[in-house]
Amino acid sequence: MSKESKESLEKLLLFISDICEEDENEWFRKELLENLSKLDTSIPKKTNHEQFDKIEKYLKLDGFKVIDYSDIKNERVRNQLFRDSVEMSKYRLGKFNDKVNFDEFCRYACLQTEELLNYFFNEKFQNNIIKANKFITKHWLEYRAPNSSKIAAISMHAKSTGFLSEYGFKYTSLSRTLDFLRDFRNELSHRNSYELNNEDNILSSLALKKLDVSSSFIDYQSTTKRDQELFYKGRFIYLKRRQDYSEIIDALEILKEAVITVLK
């Protein structure tokens, strides 16, 4: 086992300890013990390399980097982020039905972005929706606040726009990746065969117009509004087919560090 893998698993043990201490997670404790017992009838009480190997095998991480959320102060949020990160890694490694699944990987990545942004807004504004709405309107003049007294009613798009703009991430790879995850999550919820069959036609049209979807930038002055909209659709299709797992992991790491830093 590599040093990096051992350090990651040590952090995993801390997360698992936190999870197991909660009464509502008794099912997790039982399942963990049951699966470990299947690997070896003798489970060591002390933490050692052998036990790390067993936990690694049980969680089926196999060297995949699990995002470290240990600096998230809220225990419930921290544990949920950890669970979603583990599930995401399983889909990346094809541990469900022996098939790598980019769709579900992105779904769990999107869940983590939502959890992180909700955590930021709840910690910063303490359920004061008036302050939260002002924070967003500062960067999005067309923003229409929800008719609610709860921050939870604010859309993730609005929360993302406010956060990314306030802290200098508006026109960065982080912003583009979060937009992709949100759009992809929405597509997964409303997918239909017509849209899937239409993707090749969109890409062909863009190729004829010599609009390169492999680039995230476009010349707005020389491109019509209609072609800009076509480009955005093509860019989304390109990213979906490219399946850049590392880019998504990097975005989650950046967002996590940004949220933790600005809340200090």
SETISE-443944 format. One line per 8 residues: number of its first residue (from 1); their letters; for each residue x, y, z of N, C-alpha, C. Coordinates in steps of 0.02 Angstrom, whole numbers, m for minus. Atoms other than C-alpha are relative to their C-alpha. Example, Ala and Ser with C-alpha at 12.3 -4.5 7.8 and 13.67 -1.06 7.14 Angstrom:
SETISE-443944
1> as> 45,m59,0,615,m225,390,45,60,0; m42,m59,m3,684,m53,357,m39,55,37;
//
This chain:
SETISE-443944
1> mskeskes> 42,m60,0,0,0,0,44,62,0; m40,m61,4,71,170,m49,m12,45,59; 7,m47,m56,100,308,77,m61,43,m9; 58,m42,13,m31,417,m8,m65,m37,14; 60,40,m11,m157,276,m2,m12,m9,75; 6,10,m72,m122,244,183,m26,63,33; 23,m63,m30,m145,429,227,m73,12,m16; 70,m9,19,m308,435,130,m45,m45,42;
9> leklllfi> 40,47,m38,m371,281,220,m3,17,74; 2,m23,m69,m323,352,389,m54,53,9; 53,m51,m2,m436,499,350,m68,m34,m6; 62,37,7,m569,376,295,m22,m30,67; 16,29,m65,m559,291,465,m31,52,47; 28,m53,m41,m592,457,550,m72,15,m20; 68,m11,25,m743,486,439,m46,m56,23; 41,58,m18,m806,310,472,m16,0,74;
17> sdiceede> 12,m3,m72,m786,333,659,m55,49,16; 52,m51,m11,m892,491,652,m68,m28,m20; 63,28,24,m1025,401,551,m27,m52,48; 22,55,m43,m1030,250,665,m23,23,69; 20,m25,m65,m1052,356,821,m73,24,1; 69,m24,3,m1222,417,761,m49,m59,3; 49,54,m9,m1370,310,817,m36,m17,m64; 39,11,61,m1458,332,650,39,m42,m51;
25> newfrkel> m41,37,47,m1313,245,563,18,m70,24; m13,68,m25,m1325,79,653,4,m49,m58; m1,43,58,m1360,m1,484,70,m2,m32; m67,m4,30,m1190,60,423,50,m41,41; m45,38,m43,m1099,m14,573,m9,m75,m12; 14,71,10,m1184,m182,548,26,m24,m67; m22,19,67,m1148,m186,362,76,m2,m6; m73,m3,1,m967,m136,387,29,m63,34;
33> lenlskld> m24,59,m36,m939,m274,516,m13,m64,m39; 19,60,37,m1030,m402,410,46,m10,m60; m42,7,59,m928,m365,255,73,m12,18; m68,13,m21,m764,m361,348,8,m72,24; m4,69,m24,m804,m527,430,1,m50,m58; m1,44,58,m831,m603,258,71,m4,m29; m68,m1,26,m655,m552,211,47,m38,45; m43,36,m48,m579,m625,369,m41,m12,63;
41> tsipkktn> 39,15,m61,m659,m712,517,30,32,61; m33,m32,m57,m533,m626,630,12,73,m17; m7,m72,13,m554,m436,631,43,30,55; m44,m29,m51,m409,m350,722,m31,61,32; 28,m57,m36,m458,m226,855,42,62,m11; m43,m57,9,m309,m115,822,8,16,m75; m9,m21,69,m283,m14,663,69,m19,m24; m64,17,29,m145,m86,554,m7,m6,m75;
49> heqfdkie> 1,3,73,m99,m112,371,m52,m50,m24; 48,51,21,m205,m269,361,m71,26,3; 67,m27,m7,m357,m179,425,m14,53,m53; 8,m49,54,m329,m36,302,m18,m35,m65; 13,37,61,m325,m164,162,m72,m25,m2; 68,26,m3,m490,m238,220,m51,55,m11; 47,m56,9,m577,m71,231,2,25,m71; m7,m22,69,m508,m22,62,m38,m48,m47;
57> kylkldgf> 34,50,41,m574,m184,m12,m75,5,9; 72,m5,m13,m743,m165,72,m30,61,m34; 26,m61,30,m766,14,16,13,1,m76; m14,7,71,m696,m37,m154,29,64,m30; m30,m62,24,m590,120,m173,60,m14,m46; m54,23,43,m439,30,m248,46,57,m23; m47,m52,18,m325,182,m244,m32,64,m25; 33,m61,23,m456,308,m301,m2,51,57;
65> kvidysdi> m4,m52,m51,m439,472,m209,m70,21,23; 62,m24,m30,m583,509,m92,11,71,25; m7,m70,m19,m611,694,m63,m2,6,76; m6,m8,m72,m559,746,113,m44,58,23; 45,m51,m24,m703,839,194,7,10,76; m7,m2,m73,m634,831,371,m1,70,29; 1,m68,m26,m625,1021,385,m69,32,m2; 69,m24,m3,m813,1040,362,m24,m7,72;
73> knervrnq> 15,0,m71,m871,1088,537,m65,m36,18; 64,31,m15,m1050,1028,527,5,m75,m11; m10,72,3,m1046,842,565,m46,m34,m49; 48,31,45,m1203,796,471,17,14,m73; m20,m18,68,m1147,890,316,64,m37,m20; m64,33,14,m972,818,328,m10,m74,m16; 12,71,12,m1035,639,338,m37,m11,m66; 36,8,63,m1155,664,193,46,10,m60;
81> lfrdsvem> m48,m12,54,m1018,736,84,46,m60,m9; m43,59,4,m907,589,126,m36,m59,m33; 37,56,30,m1042,462,83,m7,9,m76; 8,m13,71,m1075,545,m84,65,m7,m38; m65,7,32,m889,550,m122,18,m73,m10; m13,71,6,m873,364,m88,m42,m31,m55; 43,26,52,m1023,324,m197,24,22,m69; m25,m26,63,m954,434,m335,61,m40,m24;
89> skyrlgkf> m61,37,18,m787,342,m330,m17,m70,m23; 20,68,21,m875,174,m345,m23,0,m73; 23,m4,69,m959,228,m506,58,13,m48; m59,m13,41,m793,292,m571,39,m65,m14; m39,62,6,m713,122,m541,m40,m59,m26; 41,54,28,m857,21,m610,m18,m53,51; 14,49,m52,m901,m61,m444,m75,m17,4; 70,19,5,m1087,m65,m486,m10,m33,m68;
97> ndkvnfde> 12,37,62,m1127,m198,m616,63,m3,m44; m64,5,36,m942,m198,m665,3,46,m60; 1,m47,56,m968,m46,m774,13,71,26; m13,m70,m17,m893,129,m761,m60,41,m23; 61,m36,15,m1040,248,m755,10,75,10; m12,m72,m3,m1006,431,m796,m62,38,22; 63,m34,m19,m1189,479,m776,m8,3,75; 9,2,m73,m1200,423,m595,58,34,36;
105> fcryaclq> m57,m36,m28,m1026,488,m559,m16,75,4; 16,m71,2,m1085,661,m612,m59,17,46; 57,m12,m44,m1247,644,m516,24,9,72; m26,m6,m68,m1152,616,m354,47,59,8; m41,m61,m2,m1030,755,m397,m44,61,8; 47,m56,m5,m1177,872,m419,m31,4,69; 26,1,m69,m1248,817,m251,50,33,48; m51,m30,m43,m1083,868,m172,5,76,m9;
113> teellnyf> m2,m72,12,m1083,1039,m255,m60,33,34; 59,m27,m33,m1260,1067,m192,9,3,76; m10,3,m73,m1214,1013,m16,49,53,23; m51,m51,m18,m1061,1127,m13,m29,70,m4; 29,m67,7,m1158,1279,m76,m54,11,53; 49,m7,m53,m1301,1246,44,34,12,68; m38,m8,m62,m1175,1230,185,26,72,6; m26,m69,m1,m1096,1397,138,m56,49,16;
121> fnekfqnn> 54,m49,m10,m1262,1491,129,m30,m5,69; 28,8,m67,m1328,1417,290,47,25,55; m49,m22,m49,m1168,1451,386,9,76,m2; m14,m72,7,m1143,1627,318,m60,43,19; 58,m43,m9,m1321,1692,326,m48,m24,54; 39,24,m57,m1394,1585,466,m76,5,m12; 70,1,21,m1561,1566,374,m31,69,m6; 26,m67,13,m1576,1754,346,m4,8,m76;
129> iikankfi> 7,1,72,m1645,1747,170,7,70,m31; m7,m68,26,m1646,1937,152,73,15,m16; m72,m10,12,m1457,1944,170,24,m45,m57; m21,47,53,m1437,1792,58,m21,27,m69; 24,m27,64,m1543,1872,m80,39,61,m21; m41,m59,16,m1444,2034,m69,69,m22,m26; m65,28,21,m1284,1933,m86,m2,m22,m73; 7,24,69,m1348,1856,m248,m15,57,m48;
137> tkhwleyr> 20,m57,43,m1428,2014,m319,59,45,m15; m61,m40,10,m1261,2102,m299,35,m20,m65; m35,26,59,m1195,1994,m441,m48,m20,m57; 48,22,51,m1356,1951,m535,m62,46,6; 52,m51,m5,m1469,2102,m562,m69,m27,m19; 64,28,23,m1603,1996,m648,m27,m54,47; 20,53,m47,m1615,1877,m501,m69,14,30; 66,m5,m30,m1792,1845,m442,m2,m43,63;
145> apnsskia> m1,36,m63,m1796,1798,m259,m63,m42,9; 60,42,m11,m1912,1655,m209,m45,30,53; 48,m23,m49,m2068,1692,m111,2,m47,59; m9,46,m56,m2005,1606,44,44,34,53; m42,m26,m55,m1923,1642,211,59,m45,14; m54,48,m11,m1802,1496,196,51,1,m57; m55,0,47,m1633,1494,111,m3,m62,m46; 5,62,39,m1669,1316,52,m40,10,m64;
153> aismhaks> 42,m12,59,m1794,1390,m72,39,32,m58; m41,m31,52,m1655,1479,m168,28,m54,m45; m23,51,48,m1608,1385,m326,76,m8,5; m71,12,m1,m1437,1306,m341,36,45,m51; m30,m45,50,m1405,1411,m497,13,69,30; m8,m65,m31,m1432,1569,m397,56,m1,53; m52,7,m50,m1323,1509,m254,69,m4,m32; m64,7,35,m1186,1459,m374,22,65,m30;
161> tgflseyg> m16,m65,31,m1194,1625,m466,26,49,52; m21,m47,m52,m1180,1725,m305,68,m18,28; m63,21,m31,m1039,1622,m231,59,8,m48; m55,m2,49,m933,1607,m389,19,72,m18; m13,m70,17,m951,1792,m429,33,37,57; m26,m35,m59,m915,1852,m253,74,m16,13; m67,21,m19,m754,1754,m236,46,m13,m60; m46,m1,56,m679,1773,m409,3,m62,m43;
169> fkytslsr> 1,61,41,m731,1611,m494,m48,3,m59; 55,m6,49,m859,1679,m618,20,m26,m69; m21,20,67,m760,1652,m778,59,m48,3; m55,48,m10,m653,1504,m727,m23,m70,m19; 17,69,14,m646,1318,m759,m48,m28,52; 46,22,m53,m736,1293,m592,m71,17,m19; 67,m21,20,m885,1393,m652,m26,m41,m58; 22,39,58,m892,1301,m818,m16,m72,19;
177> tldflrdf> 13,69,m20,m881,1131,m734,m63,m6,41; 61,2,m40,m1018,1171,m608,m62,10,m44; 55,m8,48,m1129,1232,m751,m14,m66,m36; 8,64,35,m1097,1069,m842,m35,m52,45; 30,48,m46,m1140,964,m689,m74,14,11; 70,m17,m11,m1301,1058,m660,m42,m17,m62; 37,14,61,m1354,1044,m843,m6,m76,m12; 0,72,10,m1306,860,m849,m49,m34,48;
185> rnelshrn> 47,28,m49,m1403,822,m690,m72,11,m25; 67,m15,25,m1556,907,m767,m16,m45,m60; 12,43,57,m1535,807,m927,m15,m72,22; 12,68,m25,m1526,644,m830,m71,m8,27; 68,2,m28,m1691,689,m749,m54,5,m53; 51,m12,52,m1778,734,m912,22,m25,m68; m27,24,64,m1686,634,m1045,m55,m32,m43; 45,33,47,m1779,580,m1202,39,m20,m62;
193> syelnned> m36,28,58,m1729,484,m1358,11,52,m54; m7,m50,53,m1759,631,m1475,62,43,11; m57,m43,m14,m1630,739,m1388,66,m38,m12; m61,40,9,m1501,598,m1390,16,m8,m74; m10,9,72,m1526,568,m1576,19,66,m34; m12,m66,30,m1513,755,m1609,72,25,13; m66,m25,m19,m1339,773,m1533,49,0,m59; m46,3,57,m1244,716,m1688,m15,55,m51;
201> nilsslal> 19,m53,47,m1341,840,m1794,27,67,23; m25,m63,m28,m1292,982,m1677,75,6,m11; m73,m1,9,m1108,935,m1683,19,9,m73; m14,m7,71,m1113,920,m1872,m12,72,m24; 14,m69,18,m1192,1092,m1889,55,47,24; m54,m41,m27,m1057,1168,m1779,64,m9,m39; m60,13,40,m921,1084,m1880,m3,37,m66; 8,m36,63,m991,1159,m2040,10,75,9;
209> kkldvsss> m8,m71,m15,m992,1330,m1957,70,15,26; m69,m6,m25,m812,1299,m1900,3,29,70; 1,m20,m71,m857,1325,m1718,27,m59,40; m36,54,m34,m738,1222,m1611,m26,m10,71; 29,12,m66,m830,1146,m1463,52,m26,50; m52,23,m47,m666,1079,m1391,29,59,39; m22,m60,m35,m630,1259,m1340,m58,28,41; 53,m28,m42,m727,1341,m1199,m14,73,m16;
217> fidyqstt> 8,m71,17,m713,1513,m1280,m27,8,m70; 31,m15,64,m807,1590,m1424,4,75,m12; m2,m71,18,m793,1756,m1517,m72,27,m3; 69,m23,m4,m955,1838,m1463,m16,54,m52; 12,m55,46,m935,1988,m1578,m15,m24,m71; 9,25,68,m926,1885,m1737,m47,m60,m5; 45,58,m2,m1049,1749,m1685,m71,22,17; 70,m19,m13,m1237,1770,m1696,m25,m31,65;
225> krdqelfy> 28,26,m62,m1343,1742,m1543,m24,m71,m9; 25,68,14,m1421,1589,m1624,57,m50,m1; m58,45,2,m1250,1514,m1659,33,m7,68; m26,5,m68,m1195,1554,m1482,m39,m53,40; 42,50,m35,m1341,1453,m1415,15,m70,m25; m18,65,29,m1297,1312,m1535,67,m23,26; m66,16,m26,m1117,1320,m1475,m4,m27,71; 7,22,m69,m1168,1303,m1293,m28,m71,3;
233> kgrfiylk> 27,68,3,m1270,1148,m1336,54,m49,m21; m54,43,24,m1124,1076,m1433,55,m10,51; m51,3,m51,m1002,1116,m1295,m21,m49,56; 26,45,m51,m1112,1024,m1170,5,m72,m24; m4,68,28,m1122,871,m1285,73,m24,0; m71,17,3,m933,875,m1307,26,m20,69; m23,15,m68,m900,879,m1120,m30,m66,26; 34,61,m22,m1026,741,m1089,34,m62,m31;
241> rrqdysei> m31,57,34,m942,628,m1216,74,m7,18; m70,4,m18,m765,672,m1163,10,m37,66; m1,34,m65,m800,610,m986,65,12,38; m61,m18,m35,m660,702,m898,m12,m4,76; 11,11,m71,m669,629,m723,45,44,43; m48,m39,m38,m513,720,m663,m22,73,6; 23,m70,m1,m585,890,m709,m54,10,51; 55,m6,m48,m739,858,m604,26,m7,72;
249> idaleilk> m30,8,m66,m637,796,m456,36,65,21; m37,m61,m14,m526,951,m468,m48,57,19; 50,m53,m14,m680,1064,m470,m28,m8,70; 26,13,m67,m749,982,m313,52,19,54; m54,m18,m47,m581,1003,m226,5,76,8; m6,m73,m1,m573,1188,m273,m60,30,36; 60,m27,m32,m753,1221,m220,3,m13,75; m4,17,m72,m726,1131,m54,48,47,36;
257> eavitvlk> m50,m43,m32,m568,1230,m15,m24,72,3; 25,m69,1,m651,1394,m65,m53,10,54; 53,m6,m51,m803,1363,47,31,0,70; m31,4,m65,m695,1314,195,39,64,16; m42,m60,m10,m579,1464,171,m42,62,15; 39,m62,m9,m713,1599,156,m42,m2,63; 39,5,m61,m806,1534,308,42,6,63; m43,m5,m59,m654,1545,422,m4,70,30;
//
